Amino acid sequence: MSTSIRVSDETKEKLARLKREDESWDEFLDRLANEGAGLQAGAWEGTGKAAKARDALERSRESFQQ
């Protein structure tokens, strides 16, 4: 079964920047929908991963503003 989802050209461009070359659009959207599932509060405490994630998020936001 197939479903079409309408998005603006601008939204598609933003999504395309996040999509990996080796994944289909379905795989990409599934990955986005599942990101963060299973994370527990404090799971990254003491690992430095939280700071890396904040940096990655900031870079991502900056790339959308260009």
VENZI-V860692 format. One line per field, one symbol per residue. ss: DSSP state (H for helix, E for strand, - for the rest). burial: # if it has 24 or more other C-alpha atoms within 12 Angstrom, else .. A space follows every 10 residues. Layout:
BEGIN
ss: ???
burial: ???
END
This chain:
BEGIN
ss: --------HH HHHHHHHH-- ----HHHHHH HHHH------ --------HH HHHHHHHHHH HHHHH-
burial: .......... .......#.. .......... .......... .......... .......... ......
END
